[in-house]
């Protein structure tokens, strides 16, 4: 008996992968800035954030989306700019960002989309597939939080 393959319409293309990699760091005055290479399909750009920016992002995500408080690598005061700490933190922050992107594969919180600057580098239709969507309970004419 022969098996017949049936097609039920055009196959849906996989959504382009969103990726964020920490590709380096630089010392600016007394703090370290982490260099993040962001990719969304064919678009690629670089953003820079210091650890305190990651911490602010994390606090907002913990409050808004109830992500694990322990997901972000801990803050270190002593030796915060030592090369070994910075290299370890680069790796840990990359894992952090990749975990967030995996946690929110389609529609991610607006705060994460803005942190990675998606609104500046992809078309509005692509941003809407990744950025914050207002809820139906939002008052008409009010700005989303």
N, C-alpha and C positions, 0 to 999 in steps of 0.2 A: 504494500500500500504506500503510495507516494504522499509525502508531506507537502502541503502547499503553504507558502509563506504569504501572509496577507499584510497589506499596508493599510493603516487606518488614518491616513493623512500624512502631511509632511512631518518629518522628524524634527523635533525642536532642538535647535542648537543649544549647546551648553552655554550658560552665562559666562562671559569672560571672567577669568580669575582676578580677584582683587588681592593684592599682596603688599605687604609693608616689610621692608628689611632695613635694619640698622646697619649702614655701610661704613660708619666711622664716627669720629667725634673730633671736636676742637675745643681748646681752652680759650675762653673769652673772659678777660679780666680775672675774676676769682671763681668762675664756674665753668662747667663743661656743657657744651651744646652737642646733642646727638643728631647725626645726619641720617635722615630716613628717606629711603628710596621707595616711592609708592608707585604701584602699577595697577592699572585698571584696563584690561584688554590691551589695546594698542597705545594707550596713553601712559606716559611715565614722567614723573617729576620728583623733585627733592624738597623736603621740608626739614626744618631744624627746630628742635625743642630741647630745652633743658629739663633736668629731672623734675623740677617743681611743676612744669607743665604736665608731665605724665601724672604726677601726684594729683593735680587739680582734676584732670580728666578722670582719673580713677575714682576720686571721691564722688564726682557727679554720677558716674556709672554705678557705683555701689548704691547711692541713694535712689537713683531713678530706675535702674534695671536689676538691682539686687544681685550683681555679680559678686563672686567670692572676694572678700576683703583681702585675702592673702595672695591674690593673683599677681599684684604688682611687687617687684623686688623691693626689699626694705630700703629705707633711707639710711645713709651712713653719714655721720658728721665728721669723724676723724678719718683723715686720709681720703676724703671724697674725690680728690683729683689725682690720686695715685694711678699710675698707668695700669697696674693689675686690677684695681677696682673698676676703672673705667672700661677696660676690655671685658671683664665679667659682666658689668652692667649692660654693655652694648648687646651681648648675647641674651641676657635675661629680658631686656626691653624688647628685643626682637621676638622672643617667644611670647611675651605679653601681647604685643600687637597682633601676632599671628593667631593667638588664642581668641582675641576679641573679634577678628575678622571671621574666624570659624564659628564663633558663637552667634554672630549676626550676619549670616551669609547673604541674605537678600536685602532686608530692610534694617539698617543699623541706626542706632540713635544719632540724632543730629549732632550732638557734641563730639562723637567719634568722627563723623564725616567732616566736620569743620576742623578738627585736630589734624586730620590728614589732608586737608585742603581740597577735597573732592569738588567743592563748589567752584573752584577756580580753573580746573583742568579738564572737566568732562562736560558734555552737553547737558542741558537741563533735563532731558528725558533720562539720561544715565544717572544724574544726581538723584532724581526722584525714585529710582530703583534702589538707591542706597541710603538716602538721607531720611531724616525724620518725616513721618506722616502725621498730620494733626489728627486728633481723635474727634469723634462726633460730639463729644461733650464740650468741646472748646466753644466759648462764646463767639458768636459771629462778630467779625471785625477786630477781635483781640489778637494779639501777637502770640505765637507759640512760645513756650518757655523752654 
